[in-house]
Amino acid sequence: HMGRWRPQLVLDEWRKSRESLEDLLGHEVKVASVPFGHYSRRVAEAAGDAGLRFLFTSEPVRRTWQVGPCTVLGRYSLVRGDSAARASALGSTSGSLSQYTQFVTWTAKKAVKRSMYPVYAAVRHRVLDS
C-alpha cells in the first residue's frame, strides 16, 4: 500500500493524480483522500509537497492535525441501510456511541492489517475481485 512505497514514488503519485484531476475538472485541486485508508505521516508529507492542502484518511476521528502545509482529517463512514439517526450520530460534534463503535472497530481492523498485511491483502483482493 501507499504507506510502504518509496517516498519519491508517493510524491510522484500524488502529483500525477492531482494534475490529472485538474486537467479533467479545469480547476485547481487541493483536497484528496488516502487510497484504501493507508495513511502514514510520510503519505501526508508527500501530499502537502504535491500541492494538496487537505487530506482525508479513513480513520474515524473528529480531530484534525497539521502535517506541513496539509491539514489531515478523519472521517466516519455510512453504509447502505444506515438510518438517518445513525448518520446524525456519526455527524455529532459532541461524540456518540456510533462514533465510538466505529473508532473501536477501525482500530481493531488497523491492528490486524498491520500484523497480517499480506494475508489481509490477499483476502481483500479475493473478496473484492470475485
SEGUSE-290969 format. One line per field, with one value per residue: residue number from 1; x, y, z of N, C-alpha, C, O, CB in turn. Coordinates in nm, 3 decimals, padded with zeros to 5 digits. Glycine has a CB too. Example, Ala and Ser with C-alpha at 12.3 -4.5 7.8 and 13.67 -1.06 7.14 Angstrom:
k (1,2)
n.u (01.319,01.285)
n.v (-00.569,-00.225)
n.w (00.780,00.708)
ca.u (01.230,01.367)
ca.v (-00.450,-00.106)
ca.w (00.780,00.714)
c.u (01.320,01.290)
c.v (-00.330,00.003)
c.w (00.780,00.787)
o.u (01.424,01.341)
o.v (-00.332,00.114)
o.w (00.846,00.804)
cb.u (01.131,01.408)
cb.v (-00.447,-00.060)
cb.w (00.905,00.572)
REM end
This chain:
k (1,2,3,4,5,6,7,8,9,10,11,12,13,14,15,16,17,18,19,20,21,22,23,24,25,26,27,28,29,30,31,32,33,34,35,36,37,38,39,40,41,42,43,44,45,46,47,48,49,50,51,52,53,54,55,56,57,58,59,60,61,62,63,64,65,66,67,68,69,70,71,72,73,74,75,76,77,78,79,80,81,82,83,84,85,86,87,88,89,90,91,92,93,94,95,96,97,98,99,100,101,102,103,104,105,106,107,108,109,110,111,112,113,114,115,116,117,118,119,120,121,122,123,124,125,126,127,128,129,130)
n.u (00.083,00.024,00.152,00.378,00.540,00.828,00.944,00.970,00.815,00.561,00.524,00.536,00.307,00.097,00.130,00.088,-00.176,-00.315,-00.264,-00.383,-00.652,-00.695,-00.665,-00.883,-01.102,-01.070,-00.995,-00.812,-00.699,-00.713,-00.774,-00.769,-00.803,-00.679,-00.587,-00.765,-00.742,-00.479,-00.307,-00.019,00.231,00.429,00.294,00.114,00.293,00.404,00.173,00.123,00.359,00.305,00.123,-00.129,-00.372,-00.557,-00.621,-00.794,-00.827,-00.920,-00.975,-01.183,-01.210,-01.255,-01.086,-00.851,-00.529,-00.208,00.022,00.296,00.215,-00.033,-00.358,-00.486,-00.758,-00.992,-01.261,-01.599,-01.785,-02.066,-02.288,-02.480,-02.816,-02.789,-02.943,-03.115,-03.086,-02.848,-02.668,-02.689,-02.589,-02.325,-02.236,-02.229,-02.100,-02.034,-01.959,-02.049,-02.212,-02.217,-02.001,-01.791,-01.807,-01.747,-01.486,-01.353,-01.388,-01.251,-00.992,-00.928,-00.935,-00.726,-00.506,-00.502,-00.460,-00.202,-00.045,-00.087,-00.064,-00.002,-00.170,-00.420,-00.438,-00.447,-00.687,-00.871,-00.837,-00.926,-01.194,-01.303,-01.257,-01.410)
n.v (-00.119,00.237,00.366,00.217,00.257,00.386,00.712,00.902,00.785,00.797,01.076,01.134,00.997,01.137,01.390,01.332,01.234,01.458,01.650,01.522,01.520,01.797,01.867,01.733,01.844,02.117,02.305,02.406,02.153,02.080,01.906,01.574,01.217,00.952,00.660,00.362,00.401,00.394,00.555,00.738,00.932,01.001,00.972,01.184,01.400,01.389,01.440,01.707,01.821,01.782,01.973,01.949,02.048,01.962,01.655,01.361,01.089,00.746,00.704,00.698,00.969,01.276,01.490,01.718,01.747,01.889,01.841,01.952,02.169,02.060,01.990,01.734,01.515,01.305,01.069,00.959,00.667,00.594,00.332,00.150,00.133,00.238,00.425,00.744,00.842,00.720,00.839,01.102,01.070,00.994,01.230,01.399,01.655,01.627,01.375,01.032,00.716,00.571,00.686,00.615,00.334,00.288,00.386,00.206,-00.036,00.023,00.064,-00.191,-00.335,-00.205,-00.285,-00.559,-00.549,-00.436,-00.629,-00.858,-00.804,-00.912,-01.141,-01.024,-00.849,-01.031,-01.169,-00.956,-00.873,-01.104,-01.116,-00.868,-00.881,-01.085)
n.w (00.000,-00.023,00.191,00.227,00.012,-00.169,-00.078,-00.295,-00.494,-00.380,-00.368,-00.645,-00.732,-00.598,-00.719,-00.994,-00.984,-00.880,-01.085,-01.307,-01.228,-01.214,-01.482,-01.590,-01.448,-01.479,-01.295,-00.997,-00.772,-00.438,-00.240,-00.117,-00.077,00.117,-00.047,00.011,00.282,00.374,00.552,00.644,00.810,00.629,00.385,00.408,00.421,00.163,00.015,00.085,-00.018,-00.283,-00.339,-00.232,00.009,00.194,00.341,00.355,00.574,00.633,00.889,01.169,01.327,01.508,01.537,01.383,01.224,01.159,00.900,00.780,00.515,00.495,00.602,00.793,00.803,00.968,00.906,00.923,00.834,00.636,00.555,00.311,00.400,00.652,00.907,00.929,01.183,01.265,01.087,01.175,01.434,01.378,01.269,01.482,01.693,01.953,02.021,02.012,02.070,01.832,01.693,01.865,01.854,01.583,01.578,01.755,01.618,01.377,01.478,01.572,01.330,01.199,01.351,01.293,01.016,01.007,01.137,00.993,00.718,00.447,00.432,00.486,00.263,00.050,00.101,00.094,-00.171,-00.306,-00.221,-00.310,-00.583,-00.674)
ca.u (00.000,00.094,00.236,00.500,00.614,00.940,00.892,00.959,00.702,00.438,00.515,00.502,00.167,00.011,00.140,00.022,-00.321,-00.365,-00.259,-00.485,-00.783,-00.704,-00.690,-01.019,-01.201,-01.049,-00.961,-00.714,-00.741,-00.638,-00.826,-00.757,-00.832,-00.579,-00.646,-00.786,-00.716,-00.341,-00.245,00.102,00.281,00.503,00.193,00.063,00.401,00.412,00.052,00.149,00.463,00.245,00.030,-00.259,-00.381,-00.646,-00.610,-00.882,-00.793,-01.042,-00.984,-01.297,-01.172,-01.309,-00.980,-00.768,-00.392,-00.131,00.147,00.345,00.108,-00.153,-00.446,-00.532,-00.889,-01.052,-01.400,-01.684,-01.841,-02.202,-02.306,-02.618,-02.906,-02.777,-03.058,-03.089,-03.040,-02.706,-02.596,-02.686,-02.498,-02.188,-02.205,-02.234,-01.975,-02.010,-01.925,-02.167,-02.182,-02.188,-01.863,-01.701,-01.810,-01.674,-01.346,-01.301,-01.383,-01.142,-00.865,-00.905,-00.901,-00.594,-00.408,-00.497,-00.398,-00.059,00.024,-00.108,-00.097,-00.008,-00.291,-00.533,-00.444,-00.489,-00.830,-00.944,-00.832,-01.011,-01.334,-01.344,-01.247,-01.493)
ca.v (00.000,00.363,00.396,00.136,00.292,00.479,00.849,00.969,00.724,00.853,01.214,01.131,00.953,01.248,01.494,01.284,01.228,01.596,01.712,01.457,01.572,01.938,01.869,01.685,01.935,02.253,02.396,02.358,02.051,02.096,01.808,01.435,01.114,00.846,00.537,00.247,00.435,00.363,00.680,00.747,01.069,01.016,00.992,01.321,01.493,01.388,01.508,01.850,01.857,01.776,02.085,01.927,02.120,01.888,01.513,01.279,00.950,00.670,00.683,00.767,01.061,01.412,01.591,01.739,01.775,01.952,01.780,02.051,02.258,01.979,01.960,01.595,01.498,01.172,01.071,00.846,00.606,00.542,00.223,00.135,00.083,00.314,00.512,00.889,00.860,00.682,00.946,01.216,01.036,00.999,01.370,01.474,01.719,01.602,01.234,00.946,00.573,00.530,00.728,00.532,00.198,00.288,00.404,00.082,-00.134,00.063,00.042,-00.336,-00.373,-00.150,-00.372,-00.683,-00.516,-00.415,-00.750,-00.967,-00.736,-00.994,-01.225,-00.932,-00.800,-01.141,-01.194,-00.839,-00.881,-01.215,-01.080,-00.756,-00.912,-01.201)
ca.w (00.000,-00.044,00.307,00.221,-00.109,-00.156,-00.070,-00.426,-00.565,-00.320,-00.416,-00.788,-00.746,-00.560,-00.822,-01.115,-00.958,-00.870,-01.218,-01.391,-01.187,-01.253,-01.628,-01.613,-01.389,-01.525,-01.185,-00.901,-00.676,-00.313,-00.144,-00.159,00.022,00.112,-00.103,00.099,00.421,00.410,00.595,00.726,00.809,00.503,00.280,00.424,00.382,00.017,-00.035,00.100,-00.114,-00.417,-00.356,-00.167,00.136,00.284,00.314,00.437,00.600,00.658,01.033,01.228,01.434,01.488,01.541,01.264,01.260,01.053,00.856,00.684,00.470,00.473,00.715,00.782,00.866,00.967,00.860,00.961,00.714,00.631,00.459,00.266,00.503,00.777,00.931,00.945,01.321,01.269,01.016,01.266,01.545,01.328,01.243,01.608,01.736,02.095,02.042,02.022,02.074,01.694,01.663,01.947,01.799,01.456,01.612,01.812,01.509,01.287,01.546,01.571,01.192,01.168,01.416,01.216,00.888,01.025,01.178,00.896,00.594,00.325,00.437,00.472,00.125,-00.038,00.125,00.043,-00.318,-00.349,-00.195,-00.393,-00.725,-00.712)
c.u (00.086,00.190,00.368,00.585,00.733,00.885,00.874,00.842,00.569,00.417,00.474,00.356,00.070,00.012,00.064,-00.130,-00.381,-00.370,-00.363,-00.624,-00.800,-00.731,-00.834,-01.124,-01.188,-01.028,-00.867,-00.774,-00.651,-00.676,-00.811,-00.793,-00.730,-00.644,-00.650,-00.751,-00.574,-00.265,-00.114,00.148,00.354,00.408,00.139,00.169,00.411,00.291,00.072,00.253,00.410,00.141,-00.107,-00.259,-00.472,-00.642,-00.700,-00.823,-00.926,-01.061,-01.098,-01.257,-01.227,-01.201,-00.913,-00.626,-00.319,-00.006,00.200,00.230,-00.028,-00.230,-00.503,-00.659,-00.931,-01.193,-01.471,-01.753,-01.985,-02.205,-02.454,-02.701,-02.892,-02.895,-03.016,-03.038,-02.891,-02.622,-02.583,-02.588,-02.353,-02.143,-02.202,-02.098,-01.943,-01.972,-02.052,-02.122,-02.147,-02.045,-01.764,-01.693,-01.730,-01.523,-01.284,-01.288,-01.267,-01.007,-00.830,-00.864,-00.761,-00.484,-00.391,-00.426,-00.246,00.015,00.015,-00.135,-00.100,-00.133,-00.415,-00.549,-00.492,-00.639,-00.912,-00.950,-00.927,-01.160,-01.382,-01.343,-01.334,-01.632)
c.v (00.124,00.398,00.321,00.167,00.380,00.621,00.918,00.914,00.778,00.995,01.218,01.092,01.065,01.356,01.454,01.282,01.368,01.662,01.652,01.508,01.717,01.951,01.832,01.785,02.079,02.353,02.326,02.256,02.062,01.992,01.668,01.343,01.003,00.718,00.424,00.274,00.409,00.490,00.652,00.891,01.097,01.040,01.135,01.424,01.503,01.459,01.660,01.899,01.860,01.886,02.064,01.995,02.054,01.742,01.436,01.139,00.875,00.646,00.764,00.848,01.200,01.517,01.605,01.763,01.823,01.870,01.869,02.142,02.188,01.956,01.820,01.579,01.352,01.182,00.946,00.796,00.563,00.429,00.214,00.075,00.154,00.410,00.658,00.916,00.826,00.790,01.068,01.191,01.042,01.142,01.457,01.534,01.689,01.457,01.153,00.801,00.522,00.567,00.639,00.391,00.190,00.304,00.275,-00.025,-00.105,00.033,-00.106,-00.383,-00.325,-00.237,-00.502,-00.658,-00.505,-00.545,-00.861,-00.911,-00.827,-01.083,-01.138,-00.887,-00.909,-01.169,-01.079,-00.843,-00.989,-01.179,-00.972,-00.788,-01.030,-01.158)
c.w (00.000,00.070,00.308,00.097,-00.075,-00.156,-00.205,-00.506,-00.512,-00.370,-00.564,-00.809,-00.709,-00.669,-00.948,-01.097,-00.953,-01.008,-01.312,-01.357,-01.227,-01.403,-01.658,-01.566,-01.435,-01.412,-01.086,-00.804,-00.553,-00.208,-00.201,-00.044,00.006,00.059,-00.001,00.245,00.466,00.445,00.669,00.718,00.677,00.386,00.286,00.385,00.230,-00.044,-00.027,00.001,-00.258,-00.439,-00.296,-00.031,00.238,00.243,00.411,00.452,00.613,00.807,01.091,01.352,01.402,01.482,01.406,01.312,01.136,01.025,00.745,00.645,00.459,00.603,00.693,00.864,00.862,00.912,00.909,00.836,00.735,00.530,00.423,00.379,00.637,00.788,00.938,01.085,01.333,01.200,01.106,01.380,01.499,01.300,01.367,01.642,01.881,02.123,02.059,02.030,01.935,01.656,01.738,01.890,01.670,01.481,01.664,01.703,01.415,01.350,01.549,01.432,01.156,01.229,01.338,01.082,00.902,01.056,01.074,00.757,00.471,00.320,00.416,00.327,00.030,-00.022,00.069,-00.109,-00.369,-00.333,-00.291,-00.542,-00.768,-00.753)
o.u (00.207,00.297,00.460,00.691,00.740,00.788,00.773,00.776,00.476,00.306,00.387,00.289,-00.028,-00.093,-00.014,-00.203,-00.486,-00.471,-00.426,-00.704,-00.908,-00.810,-00.898,-01.223,-01.285,-01.041,-00.847,-00.888,-00.529,-00.619,-00.837,-00.812,-00.697,-00.744,-00.550,-00.731,-00.549,-00.170,-00.102,00.108,00.340,00.438,00.120,00.136,00.424,00.304,00.041,00.237,00.463,00.078,-00.193,-00.156,-00.465,-00.657,-00.684,-00.776,-01.032,-01.153,-01.110,-01.270,-01.242,-01.223,-00.917,-00.604,-00.363,00.066,00.154,00.155,-00.127,-00.173,-00.562,-00.667,-00.908,-01.238,-01.409,-01.776,-02.021,-02.131,-02.540,-02.660,-02.975,-02.940,-02.898,-02.954,-02.817,-02.516,-02.476,-02.513,-02.267,-02.024,-02.175,-01.994,-01.834,-01.954,-02.151,-02.007,-02.058,-01.975,-01.664,-01.584,-01.652,-01.443,-01.175,-01.187,-01.193,-00.917,-00.714,-00.771,-00.686,-00.381,-00.279,-00.341,-00.171,00.125,00.102,-00.219,-00.196,-00.195,-00.504,-00.660,-00.571,-00.709,-01.013,-01.056,-01.001,-01.242,-01.490,-01.419,-01.332,-01.715)
o.v (00.117,00.454,00.357,00.107,00.441,00.649,00.985,00.989,00.801,01.032,01.296,01.149,01.087,01.408,01.533,01.325,01.393,01.723,01.725,01.537,01.757,02.035,01.893,01.809,02.155,02.473,02.205,02.272,02.054,01.990,01.645,01.386,00.964,00.672,00.394,00.180,00.402,00.529,00.557,00.965,01.206,01.120,01.199,01.525,01.612,01.529,01.732,02.006,01.931,01.892,02.152,01.999,02.085,01.708,01.446,01.079,00.936,00.575,00.884,00.802,01.236,01.624,01.513,01.796,01.801,01.834,01.863,02.188,02.249,01.909,01.791,01.624,01.283,01.290,00.843,00.872,00.504,00.431,00.263,-00.021,00.134,00.467,00.691,01.005,00.895,00.827,01.129,01.281,01.090,01.172,01.577,01.471,01.723,01.420,01.200,00.769,00.438,00.487,00.595,00.334,00.096,00.242,00.237,-00.096,-00.195,-00.017,-00.143,-00.462,-00.396,-00.261,-00.550,-00.737,-00.558,-00.567,-00.948,-00.964,-00.819,-01.096,-01.174,-00.886,-00.881,-01.189,-01.102,-00.820,-00.967,-01.209,-00.984,-00.729,-01.070,-01.242)
o.w (00.021,00.047,00.381,00.079,00.032,-00.226,-00.226,-00.578,-00.589,-00.410,-00.602,-00.895,-00.780,-00.706,-01.002,-01.186,-01.013,-01.043,-01.389,-01.446,-01.271,-01.445,-01.743,-01.636,-01.431,-01.434,-01.092,-00.760,-00.564,-00.099,-00.319,00.070,-00.106,00.114,00.064,00.322,00.587,00.377,00.746,00.628,00.621,00.298,00.183,00.323,00.175,-00.144,-00.122,-00.058,-00.343,-00.545,-00.307,00.037,00.357,00.126,00.533,00.356,00.605,00.847,01.065,01.465,01.286,01.427,01.324,01.429,01.023,01.119,00.631,00.731,00.418,00.702,00.589,00.979,00.762,00.875,00.933,00.742,00.837,00.431,00.496,00.445,00.726,00.689,00.951,01.105,01.403,01.249,01.112,01.418,01.573,01.307,01.359,01.623,01.928,02.239,02.115,02.001,01.920,01.593,01.681,01.879,01.650,01.412,01.622,01.698,01.378,01.283,01.529,01.417,01.089,01.166,01.320,01.041,00.820,01.005,01.069,00.684,00.394,00.214,00.339,00.274,-00.061,-00.121,00.002,-00.168,-00.465,-00.420,-00.349,-00.619,-00.884,-00.788)
cb.u (-00.093,-00.006,00.162,00.464,00.523,01.044,00.984,01.089,00.708,00.446,00.650,00.593,00.141,00.056,00.287,00.073,-00.349,-00.278,-00.119,-00.480,-00.800,-00.575,-00.594,-01.039,-01.190,-01.164,-01.090,-00.655,-00.735,-00.660,-00.975,-00.613,-00.977,-00.516,-00.568,-00.706,-00.807,-00.270,-00.341,00.216,00.375,00.589,00.077,00.017,00.537,00.421,-00.074,00.195,00.581,00.181,00.015,-00.289,-00.429,-00.792,-00.463,-01.023,-00.703,-01.038,-00.851,-01.406,-01.016,-01.405,-00.876,-00.821,-00.322,-00.095,00.127,00.408,00.144,-00.114,-00.560,-00.422,-00.996,-01.053,-01.408,-01.789,-01.758,-02.306,-02.255,-02.625,-02.883,-02.642,-03.130,-03.218,-03.123,-02.683,-02.669,-02.827,-02.530,-02.175,-02.303,-02.282,-01.983,-02.133,-01.834,-02.262,-02.302,-02.288,-01.842,-01.751,-01.956,-01.724,-01.331,-01.394,-01.515,-01.153,-00.870,-01.030,-01.004,-00.583,-00.449,-00.639,-00.455,-00.034,-00.032,-00.225,00.000,00.117,-00.300,-00.515,-00.306,-00.409,-00.858,-00.877,-00.688,-00.978,-01.351,-01.255,-01.104,-01.503)
cb.v (00.000,00.475,00.365,-00.011,00.362,00.459,00.932,00.951,00.571,00.850,01.286,01.032,00.830,01.308,01.522,01.142,01.154,01.680,01.695,01.303,01.557,02.013,01.773,01.552,01.930,02.295,02.444,02.476,01.906,02.234,01.838,01.405,01.060,00.822,00.492,00.130,00.361,00.288,00.759,00.646,01.094,00.893,00.890,01.345,01.447,01.245,01.466,01.881,01.760,01.640,02.114,01.774,02.260,01.944,01.465,01.271,00.934,00.536,00.720,00.666,01.066,01.446,01.557,01.860,01.651,02.097,01.629,01.983,02.317,01.843,02.067,01.495,01.587,01.110,01.081,00.887,00.487,00.655,00.088,00.046,-00.063,00.392,00.472,00.972,00.772,00.543,00.984,01.244,00.896,00.916,01.426,01.383,01.868,01.638,01.218,00.968,00.494,00.594,00.877,00.528,00.153,00.401,00.516,00.031,-00.133,00.214,00.098,-00.412,-00.315,-00.004,-00.401,-00.739,-00.386,-00.315,-00.799,-01.056,-00.627,-01.082,-01.301,-00.810,-00.750,-01.268,-01.211,-00.708,-00.909,-01.342,-01.033,-00.638,-00.941,-01.301)
cb.w (00.119,-00.063,00.433,00.223,-00.210,-00.272,00.015,-00.506,-00.552,-00.165,-00.396,-00.862,-00.659,-00.425,-00.856,-01.152,-00.828,-00.775,-01.279,-01.374,-01.035,-01.216,-01.701,-01.541,-01.239,-01.607,-01.112,-00.824,-00.737,-00.257,-00.109,-00.210,00.006,00.253,-00.225,00.049,00.507,00.296,00.685,00.676,00.930,00.476,00.294,00.568,00.442,-00.036,00.046,00.242,-00.104,-00.440,-00.498,-00.152,00.111,00.279,00.325,00.374,00.729,00.583,01.101,01.265,01.453,01.598,01.648,01.177,01.320,01.089,00.806,00.559,00.337,00.410,00.729,00.830,00.797,01.109,00.705,01.070,00.671,00.594,00.516,00.139,00.523,00.783,01.060,00.917,01.418,01.202,00.885,01.321,01.600,01.201,01.148,01.722,01.716,02.175,02.166,01.902,02.132,01.596,01.700,02.094,01.774,01.365,01.716,01.926,01.431,01.252,01.689,01.619,01.092,01.220,01.561,01.191,00.831,01.136,01.309,00.940,00.571,00.316,00.572,00.564,00.082,-00.007,00.276,00.090,-00.366,-00.268,-00.049,-00.367,-00.759,-00.596)
REM end
